[in-house]
Amino acid sequence: MAFERVHCLYPYTPIVFKIDNGSNKDYLAFAIEFENGDGDLAAVDLIVSKNNQVLPMKRLFGATFATGFTPDTSVGPYSVRLTSVESRNTVVATNVLPAAWKPGQIYRSTVNF
């Protein structure tokens, strides 16, 4: 049996971020869905919009990423930068996570690869 990677096609569908139910003020994790292109993410960075502080995120599993350090909610909203593995293309979902993000919520961006 052979497997072949296929590119994901979600025309007219923006990337969404589903905040993990276990997220809290000290831990933020989210699943990333509907990314077009090769489907693998090389890097995900959380960016504090007010001061451009970049917090690299770690892959937990699949398309779920986490950071052990969540910035003070008074400095939100937050942007998320995504870099694809194959093409190395980068997109930024600007201000996609509000300062008062909540576990279990889904936040829709306006971007895709």
Secondary structure as GFF3:
##gff-version 3
##sequence-region A 1 113
A	DSSP	beta_strand	16	19	.	.	.	ID=ss1
A	DSSP	beta_strand	28	33	.	.	.	ID=ss2
A	DSSP	beta_strand	41	48	.	.	.	ID=ss3
A	DSSP	beta_strand	54	56	.	.	.	ID=ss4
A	DSSP	beta_strand	58	61	.	.	.	ID=ss5
A	DSSP	beta_strand	64	67	.	.	.	ID=ss6
A	DSSP	three_ten_helix	73	75	.	.	.	ID=ss7
A	DSSP	beta_strand	78	84	.	.	.	ID=ss8
A	DSSP	beta_strand	90	97	.	.	.	ID=ss9
A	DSSP	beta_strand	106	108	.	.	.	ID=ss10
###
